[in-house]
Amino acid sequence: MHEEKHEKKKEEGENNKKDTKYSILIIDDDKFLLDMYATKFSQSGFTVTTAFGGMDAITKIEDGLAPDIIMTDVVMPVMDGFEFLAELRGKKLAESSCVVVISNLGQKEDIEKGTALGADGYIIKATATPSEVVEKILEIVEKKNG
């Protein structure tokens, strides 16, 4: 009897998945920003995983992490955000994830490069508060998922 209750609860949970927010992988080499965005997205109902740079993110994804959304910085040591995107696409990892670049590199060429490498959206850090970043991420995901 107890197992049946658990099964029913699990089914209800699956049916209510629409009510829950998305899972997100946040990639940055700035611990302060990583923690700030992680807190903001958690408060907004997201399931958050963080990665300290592109290599850390690739490892987590290769180990089975499949987030709904990947938000990556561009300017990072070892593997920058553009290299991360190229690696992600080259290895055919996280193909169903919505990928958003968040950077202070706001030149047209940078945005075009991010898009060419498969980013679904590009947010310029300096022009968006953390709350606005959450809103923009949701807009990008909903637009992609139609």
ROMI-960330 format. One record per residue (C-alpha): residue in three letters; y negated, x, z negated. Coordinates in steps of 0.02 Angstrom, whole numbers, padded with zeros to 5 digits, always signed. Last residue first. Example, Ala and Ser with C-alpha at 12.3 -4.5 7.8 and 13.67 -1.06 7.14 Angstrom:
<vexses>
SER+00053+00684-00357/ALA+00225+00615-00390/
</vexses>
This chain:
<vexses>
GLY-01379+00393+01463/ASN-01285+00532+01372/LYS-01410+00660+01436/LYS-01560+00549+01395/GLU-01489+00511+01223/VAL-01461+00696+01190/ILE-01637+00745+01249/GLU-01720+00607+01147/LEU-01620+00653+00992/ILE-01670+00836+01010/LYS-01852+00783+01031/GLU-01847+00681+00870/VAL-01766+00823+00770/VAL-01893+00948+00841/GLU-02033+00827+00796/SER-01975+00828+00616/PRO-01970+01020+00617/THR-02149+01022+00683/ALA-02169+01055+00869/THR-02298+01155+00969/ALA-02257+01330+00908/LYS-02071+01305+00930/ILE-02076+01262+01116/ILE-01931+01144+01152/TYR-01820+01160+01305/GLY-01689+01032+01358/ASP-01520+01013+01440/ALA-01494+01200+01449/GLY-01373+01252+01587/LEU-01423+01429+01634/ALA-01544+01363+01766/THR-01627+01257+01632/GLY-01655+01407+01520/LYS-01722+01510+01666/GLU-01839+01368+01717/ILE-01908+01359+01539/ASP-01933+01547+01535/GLU-02016+01549+01707/LYS-02136+01408+01655/GLN-02192+01512+01507/GLY-02156+01441+01335/LEU-02067+01584+01249/ASN-02096+01523+01071/SER-01919+01458+01075/ILE-01802+01311+01055/VAL-01669+01297+01189/VAL-01565+01138+01190/VAL-01383+01124+01239/CYS-01294+00955+01239/SER-01112+00994+01208/SER-00978+00933+01330/GLU-00948+01106+01403/ALA-00931+01188+01232/LEU-00857+01345+01311/LYS-00829+01374+01496/LYS-00820+01563+01471/GLY-00960+01593+01597/ARG-01056+01440+01536/LEU-01060+01496+01354/GLU-01087+01678+01402/ALA-01235+01631+01514/LEU-01309+01521+01377/PHE-01288+01661+01247/GLU-01369+01785+01366/PHE-01517+01666+01382/GLY-01524+01645+01193/ASP-01525+01831+01159/MET-01369+01932+01119/VAL-01387+02092+01016/PRO-01559+02048+00945/MET-01634+01873+00958/VAL-01777+01800+01060/VAL-01708+01641+01137/ASP-01674+01520+00994/THR-01527+01403+01014/MET-01492+01220+00978/ILE-01313+01167+01017/ILE-01278+00981+01010/ASP-01119+00876+01000/PRO-01035+01023+00912/ALA-00862+01087+00961/LEU-00813+01225+00838/GLY-00639+01286+00885/ASP-00633+01472+00846/GLU-00711+01509+01017/ILE-00859+01403+00962/LYS-00878+01499+00798/THR-00862+01667+00888/ILE-00990+01617+01020/ALA-01112+01565+00882/ASP-01094+01729+00786/MET-01125+01824+00949/GLY-01280+01720+00986/GLY-01371+01747+00822/PHE-01348+01698+00640/ALA-01251+01539+00669/THR-01279+01375+00579/THR-01172+01219+00565/VAL-01251+01051+00529/THR-01180+00874+00522/PHE-01334+00771+00561/GLY-01402+00634+00447/SER-01589+00667+00459/GLN-01588+00761+00294/SER-01455+00875+00369/PHE-01566+00905+00523/LYS-01715+00953+00414/THR-01611+01064+00298/ALA-01528+01157+00442/TYR-01698+01175+00528/MET-01774+01257+00373/ASP-01620+01364+00337/LEU-01616+01434+00515/LEU-01805+01456+00514/PHE-01798+01560+00354/LYS-01644+01656+00412/ASP-01728+01710+00575/ASP-01590+01763+00694/ASP-01570+01587+00762/ILE-01429+01472+00818/ILE-01414+01292+00757/LEU-01248+01205+00792/ILE-01267+01016+00783/SER-01153+00870+00742/TYR-01225+00701+00787/LYS-01285+00555+00685/THR-01178+00416+00617/ASP-01197+00232+00658/LYS-01101+00246+00821/LYS-00954+00319+00723/ASN-00936+00151+00636/ASN-00774+00109+00727/GLU-00702+00276+00678/GLY-00744+00246+00496/GLU-00666+00074+00505/GLU-00507+00153+00570/LYS-00506+00282+00429/LYS-00534+00145+00299/LYS-00388+00048+00371/GLU-00275+00201+00364/HIS-00327+00238+00184/LYS-00295+00058+00134/GLU-00124+00065+00217/GLU-00084+00226+00122/HIS-00119+00140-00045/MET+00000+00000+00000/
</vexses>
